[in-house]
C-alpha cells in the first residue's frame, strides 16, 4: 500500500522549504563536522615540532602539576593534564587560558596552540556565534536534519526501490537528483545518528530546564543526577598522582586514562578526576575521583550507572566516531562528506528546477567553494601570524561571494574559486614544510598535508579537464 499522494506532496514541499531555510548553515556545519573527525590530527599538524611519545614519567608529571598549582599566576579554578594517547601522543598541561608541553624533567615547556583547529571546532559547534545561543542554533540544525530526513523519505515513495539508480549526465538536474537520493538512502542511519546526537549537545540544557519545571526539582539537582555530585573534600596536601594511578590500576585495570582534571585547584577543597576510556565501549569516559592524597572517592557511573547516564556520555563518540580507531574515523569522514554533498545537491536541484537565473545562482556557487577556500586562508594566517580571526574568515567569505555576484556567471565564478583554492592549498603545504621542517614528517602532519594535496589534485582535474562541466557540485544552473 503506497503513501497518499497528498502526503507525498506535502512532504516534498516541507522538505524543500526546510532545506532552503537551513541550506547555508547546514552546509557549513556538515563540512566543518566532517573535518572535525580528525581534529586530533589537525592539532598535531599545528604543533608538529612537539615531541611525540606515549611514555611519560608519573613522578615528573606530579611535580609539574603541583608546581603549576602553587604558582599564583599559573593556577586557575580548573587545571588539566592531557595524557598521551594513540591519536594525540603528546603530554600537555593547561590552565583555563593556555596549554603547555610537559618536559621529561617535570617542568612546563613551550605553549602549544592549535588556533585553526580550535576555530574549526568553534565553527562546527557554534557557527562562531558567542555564548549558548550559537550552540543551541547549531543543535537546532540537528533537529531540522531529522525533519529533512523524515520528510525526504516520505516525499519519495520509490526512494528505496531506486536505491541503485544513477543517471549521470553533463551536469544535468537528473544527475543531481540521483546523487542526492542515492547518498541519502545509503547514509540514512548515519545521518539520523548525527542529527540526534548533534541536537543533544545544545538542547540538553534547555531540556533540563523543562524537566525542572515539570518535576519541580532544582536544575542543579537534575544535572547532578546525570553528571554526578561533587565530593566534599578538605585537605591541604599536594596532589599525589602516583598513588591515584596505582589505585586506579587496582580498581579498574581495563581503564585507559587519557585526561586529568583538578577541581578547585589550589584550595583545601581541591580534588581531581582521572578520565579513562574503556575498551569496547562508546562512552566518552568514566570519571574516577580522588582526593589530593590519591584516595579513591568513587566514580561518576558513566560506564555502569543508570542507562540514561551511560547514553548521555556516549553522545560524543557516537557523533564524532572516535570509538573504533582510524577505521571508524575514515568511515565517519566519508559518510560526513556524503552528507555534505547531499546538502549541496539539494540546493542544486532547487536551482536547476527553476525557470530563471538570479542572484541565488552565483551566491550558492560562492558558498560551496568559498567556505573551504576561506578555511584554507585561515590556515595560512594561523601558520604565519599565529592567529585565526573570526571577522577575517567571514570577511574573506563575503569578498568571495561579492566576486561571484559581480562575475554573474556561476560557472566562471566557480572555476576561478577552484583555481585560487589550488594555489592556496599548495601554499598551505609549502608554508607548513618551511615552518616545521622535519616536524612535518610526523604521521599526522604527513596525513593532513597529503589530504590537502589530494584536494588540490581533484580540483586541478575538475578545472582543467574537458569533462569539468560534470562536476558533482558547483554548477547550479542549466537544467
C-alpha positions in Angstrom: 0.0 0.0 0.0 1.5 3.3 -1.2 1.6 6.6 0.6 -1.3 9.0 -0.1 -0.4 11.5 -2.9 -1.4 14.4 -0.7 1.1 13.3 2.0 3.9 12.9 -0.6 3.2 16.3 -2.0 3.1 18.0 1.5 6.3 16.1 2.5 8.1 17.3 -0.7 7.1 20.9 0.0 8.2 20.7 3.6 11.5 19.1 2.6 12.2 21.8 0.1 11.3 24.7 2.4 13.3 23.3 5.4 16.3 22.7 3.1 16.2 26.2 1.7 15.9 27.7 5.2 18.9 26.0 6.6 21.0 25.4 3.5 24.0 27.7 4.1 24.3 26.9 7.8 23.7 23.2 7.2 26.5 23.1 4.6 29.0 24.8 6.8 28.2 22.6 9.8 28.3 19.4 7.7 31.7 20.4 6.1 33.3 21.5 9.4 31.9 18.5 11.2 33.4 16.2 8.6 36.8 17.8 9.1 36.4 17.7 12.9 36.5 13.9 12.8 40.3 14.4 12.5 40.7 17.3 14.9 43.4 15.5 17.0 45.4 15.1 13.8 44.9 18.8 12.9 46.2 19.7 16.4 49.3 17.7 15.8 49.7 19.3 12.4 49.6 22.7 14.0 52.3 22.0 16.6 54.2 19.5 14.5 57.5 20.1 16.3 56.2 18.9 19.7 58.0 15.7 20.7 55.6 12.7 20.4 55.7 9.7 22.7 53.2 7.5 24.6 55.6 7.2 27.5 55.8 9.6 30.4 57.1 9.7 34.0 54.4 9.9 36.6 56.7 11.4 39.2 57.8 14.2 36.9 54.2 14.9 35.9 53.2 15.1 39.5 56.0 17.6 40.2 54.9 19.7 37.2 51.3 19.7 38.3 51.9 20.7 41.9 54.4 23.4 40.8 51.7 24.8 38.5 49.1 24.8 41.2 51.5 26.5 43.6 52.1 29.3 41.1 49.6 32.1 41.7 50.0 33.4 38.1 49.5 29.9 36.6 46.8 28.3 38.7 43.1 28.7 37.8 40.0 27.1 39.2 40.4 24.1 37.0 43.8 22.6 35.9 44.1 20.0 33.2 46.5 17.3 32.2 46.2 15.7 28.7 47.9 12.3 28.8 49.5 10.9 25.6 47.1 8.8 23.5 47.3 7.0 20.2 45.8 9.9 18.2 47.5 12.6 20.3 50.8 11.2 21.7 51.8 14.4 23.4 51.9 15.2 27.2 50.5 18.7 27.9 49.2 20.6 30.9 46.7 23.5 30.8 45.0 26.1 33.0 41.8 27.7 31.8 43.8 30.0 29.4 46.7 28.1 27.8 48.2 24.7 27.1 51.9 23.9 27.7 54.1 21.0 26.9 55.4 19.0 29.9 59.1 18.2 29.6 60.6 14.9 30.9 62.2 16.6 33.9 58.8 17.8 35.2 58.9 21.5 34.0 56.5 23.2 31.7 57.8 23.8 28.2 56.6 25.9 25.3 53.0 26.9 25.0 51.2 24.7 22.4 48.4 26.2 20.3 46.1 24.9 17.8 44.2 28.0 16.8 42.9 26.8 13.5 41.7 23.6 14.9 40.0 25.5 17.8 38.4 27.8 15.2 37.2 24.7 13.2 35.6 23.2 16.3 34.1 26.5 17.2 32.6 26.9 13.7 31.1 23.4 13.9 29.7 23.7 17.4 28.7 27.4 17.4 29.0 28.8 13.9 31.3 31.3 15.6 28.4 32.8 17.5 29.5 33.5 21.1 27.7 32.0 24.0 25.0 29.4 24.4 22.9 30.8 21.6 25.3 29.6 18.9 25.3 26.1 20.4 21.5 26.0 20.6 21.3 27.2 17.0 23.6 24.5 15.7 21.8 21.9 17.7 18.5 23.1 16.3 20.0 22.3 12.9 20.3 18.7 14.1 16.6 18.7 14.8 16.0 20.2 11.4 18.1 17.5 9.8 15.9 14.9 11.4 12.9 16.7 9.8 14.7 16.7 6.5 15.4 13.0 6.6 11.9 12.1 7.5 10.2 14.4 5.0 12.7 13.3 2.3 11.7 9.6 2.8 8.0 10.4 2.8 8.4 12.6 -0.3 10.0 9.9 -2.3 8.0 6.6 -2.0 10.3 4.9 -4.5 13.5 6.1 -2.9 14.5 2.6 -1.6 13.3 0.8 -4.7 15.5 3.1 -6.8 18.4 2.8 -4.4 20.9 1.9 -7.2 19.5 4.1 -9.9 22.1 6.6 -11.1 21.7 8.7 -14.2 24.9 10.6 -14.9 24.9 13.4 -17.4 26.7 16.6 -18.2 25.7 18.5 -15.1 22.0 17.6 -15.6 19.4 18.0 -12.9 18.6 14.3 -13.1 22.3 13.6 -12.1 21.9 15.9 -9.1 18.6 14.2 -8.1 20.0 10.7 -8.3 23.2 11.6 -6.4 21.1 13.4 -3.8 18.7 10.5 -3.4 21.2 7.7 -3.6 23.5 9.2 -1.0 20.5 10.0 1.2 19.3 6.4 1.1 22.7 4.7 1.7 23.6 7.0 4.6 20.2 7.4 6.3 21.1 5.5 9.6 24.3 7.5 9.9 22.5 10.9 9.2 19.9 10.1 11.8 22.6 9.3 14.3 24.4 12.5 13.6 21.2 14.5 13.7 20.1 13.1 17.0 23.5 13.4 18.7 24.0 16.8 17.2 20.7 18.1 18.6 21.6 16.7 22.0 24.7 18.9 22.6 22.9 22.3 22.5 19.4 21.3 23.6 20.2 19.2 26.7 20.5 22.2 29.0 17.2 23.7 27.9 15.6 20.3 28.2 16.9 20.0 31.7 15.2 23.3 32.4 11.9 21.9 31.1 12.3 18.8 33.2 12.9 21.1 36.2 9.7 23.0 35.6 7.7 19.8 35.1 9.1 18.0 38.1 9.7 20.9 40.4 13.3 19.8 41.0 16.2 22.2 41.2 18.1 22.3 37.9 21.4 21.7 39.8 19.9 18.7 41.4 18.9 17.3 38.0 22.4 18.0 36.5 24.0 16.2 39.5 21.7 13.3 38.8 23.1 13.0 35.3 26.7 14.1 35.7 27.3 13.2 39.4 27.6 15.3 42.6 31.0 16.8 43.5 32.6 15.2 46.6 33.2 17.2 49.7 36.9 17.3 50.4 39.1 19.3 52.8 42.9 18.8 52.5 46.0 21.0 52.3 48.1 18.2 50.8 49.6 18.4 47.4 48.3 16.2 44.5 49.6 12.6 44.8 49.2 11.3 41.2 51.3 8.2 41.7 49.1 6.8 44.4 46.0 7.7 42.5 47.2 5.9 39.3 48.2 2.8 41.4 44.7 2.8 43.0 43.1 3.2 39.6 45.0 0.2 38.3 43.6 -1.9 41.1 40.0 -0.6 40.8 39.7 -0.7 37.0 42.7 -2.5 35.4 40.9 -2.2 32.0 40.6 1.6 32.1 42.9 3.7 30.0 43.5 7.2 31.5 43.7 10.0 28.9 42.9 13.2 30.9 43.1 14.5 34.4 41.1 17.5 35.8 41.8 19.2 39.1 38.7 20.9 40.5 39.0 24.0 42.8 42.8 23.9 42.3 44.9 25.4 45.0 42.2 25.4 47.6 41.6 23.0 50.5 38.6 21.7 48.6 40.5 20.6 45.6 40.0 17.1 44.3 40.8 15.5 40.9 39.2 13.2 38.3 41.0 10.8 36.1 39.1 10.4 32.9 39.6 7.0 31.4 38.2 5.2 28.3 37.0 1.6 28.4 37.7 -0.9 25.6 34.7 -1.9 23.5 32.6 0.9 25.0 31.3 4.0 23.2 31.2 6.1 26.4 33.5 9.1 26.2 35.0 8.2 29.6 34.4 7.0 33.1 35.5 9.7 35.6 37.3 8.3 38.7 37.6 10.8 41.6 40.4 11.1 44.1 41.3 13.4 47.0 44.7 15.1 47.0 46.3 12.2 48.8 45.2 9.8 46.0 42.5 8.1 47.9 39.7 6.8 45.8 36.4 8.7 46.3 34.2 6.9 43.8 33.3 7.2 40.1 30.5 9.1 38.3 29.0 5.9 36.8 29.1 6.6 33.1 30.3 3.0 32.5 27.9 1.1 34.7 25.4 3.6 36.2 21.8 4.3 35.1 21.1 3.7 31.4 20.3 7.4 30.8 23.7 8.4 32.3 25.5 6.0 30.1 23.6 7.2 27.0 24.4 10.8 27.8 28.1 10.2 27.9 28.1 8.1 24.7 26.9 11.1 22.6 30.4 12.5 21.9 31.9 9.3 20.4 28.7 8.5 18.5 28.8 12.0 17.0 32.4 12.2 16.1 33.2 8.5 15.5 36.2 8.3 17.9 35.4 4.8 19.2 36.8 2.5 16.5 40.3 3.8 15.8 41.3 5.1 12.4 38.9 2.8 10.6 35.9 4.4 12.4 37.3 7.9 11.7 37.6 7.2 8.0 34.1 5.8 7.8 32.7 8.8 9.6 34.7 11.1 7.4 33.4 9.5 4.2 29.8 9.5 5.5 30.1 13.1 6.7 31.4 14.0 3.2 28.4 12.3 1.7 26.1 14.3 3.9 27.9 17.5 2.8 27.3 16.5 -0.8 23.6 15.8 -0.1 23.2 19.3 1.4 24.8 20.8 -1.7 23.0 18.8 -4.3 19.7 19.5 -2.6 20.1 23.2 -3.4 21.5 22.4 -6.8 18.2 20.6 -7.6 16.1 23.5 -6.5 18.2 26.0 -8.5 18.0 23.9 -11.7 14.3 23.3 -11.3 13.6 27.0 -11.6 13.0 28.6 -15.0 15.1 31.6 -14.2 18.6 32.5 -13.1 19.2 35.2 -10.5 21.4 36.3 -7.6 21.0 32.9 -5.8 22.9 31.0 -8.5 26.3 32.7 -8.1 25.8 33.1 -4.4 25.4 29.4 -3.9 28.4 28.6 -6.0 30.4 31.1 -3.9 29.2 29.5 -0.7 30.1 25.9 -1.8 33.6 26.8 -2.9 34.2 29.9 -0.9 33.9 28.3 2.6 36.7 25.7 2.1 38.8 28.4 0.5 38.3 30.7 3.4 39.2 27.9 5.8 42.5 27.4 4.0 43.2 31.2 4.1 42.7 30.9 7.9 45.2 28.1 7.9 47.8 30.4 6.4 47.2 33.2 9.0 47.5 30.5 11.7 50.8 29.2 10.3 52.4 32.6 9.5 50.9 35.0 12.1 49.8 32.6 14.8 46.2 33.9 14.8 42.9 33.0 13.3 40.4 35.8 13.1 36.6 35.1 13.0 35.9 38.5 11.4 38.6 37.8 8.8 37.1 34.5 7.9 33.7 36.0 7.3 35.1 39.0 5.6 37.1 36.8 3.2 33.9 34.7 2.5 31.9 37.9 1.9 34.6 39.1 -0.5 34.5 35.8 -2.5 30.7 35.9 -2.6 30.8 39.5 -3.8 33.2 38.5 -6.6 30.9 35.7 -7.7 28.0 38.0 -7.8 30.0 40.6 -9.9 31.0 37.9 -12.3 27.3 37.0 -12.6 28.2 33.6 -14.2 28.3 30.9 -11.5 30.3 28.5 -13.7 33.0 31.1 -14.3 33.0 32.1 -10.6 33.3 28.5 -9.5 36.2 27.9 -11.8 38.0 30.9 -10.5 37.5 30.0 -6.9 38.7 26.5 -7.6 41.9 27.8 -9.2 42.5 30.1 -6.3 41.9 27.2 -4.0 44.6 25.2 -5.8 47.2 28.0 -5.3 46.2 28.5 -1.6 46.2 24.7 -0.9 49.7 24.4 -2.3 50.8 27.4 -0.3 49.5 26.0 2.9 51.5 22.8 2.4 54.6 24.8 1.4 54.4 27.1 4.4 53.9 24.2 6.8 57.0 22.4 5.4 59.1 25.5 5.7 57.9 26.4 9.2 58.2 22.9 10.8 60.9 21.3 8.6 61.4 17.7 9.9 58.4 18.1 12.1 56.2 18.0 9.0 57.2 14.3 8.8 55.3 13.2 11.8 52.4 10.9 10.8 49.6 13.3 11.5 51.3 16.1 9.5 52.0 13.8 6.6 48.4 12.7 6.6 47.0 16.3 6.7 49.4 17.6 4.0 48.7 14.6 1.8 44.9 15.2 2.1 45.5 18.9 1.1 47.5 17.8 -1.9 44.8 15.3 -2.8 42.1 18.0 -2.6 44.3 20.2 -4.8 44.7 17.4 -7.3 41.0 16.8 -7.5 40.4 20.5 -8.1 43.0 20.6 -10.8 41.4 17.7 -12.6 38.0 19.3 -12.2 39.1 22.7 -13.5 41.3 21.7 -16.5 39.7 18.6 -17.8 37.1 18.8 -20.6 34.6 17.0 -18.5 34.8 19.5 -15.7 31.3 20.7 -16.5 30.1 17.4 -15.0 31.4 18.4 -11.6 29.3 17.0 -8.8 28.7 20.3 -7.1 29.1 23.9 -8.0 27.3 24.2 -11.4 23.9 25.4 -10.3 22.2 26.5 -13.5 21.1 24.9 -16.7 18.5 22.1 -16.2 
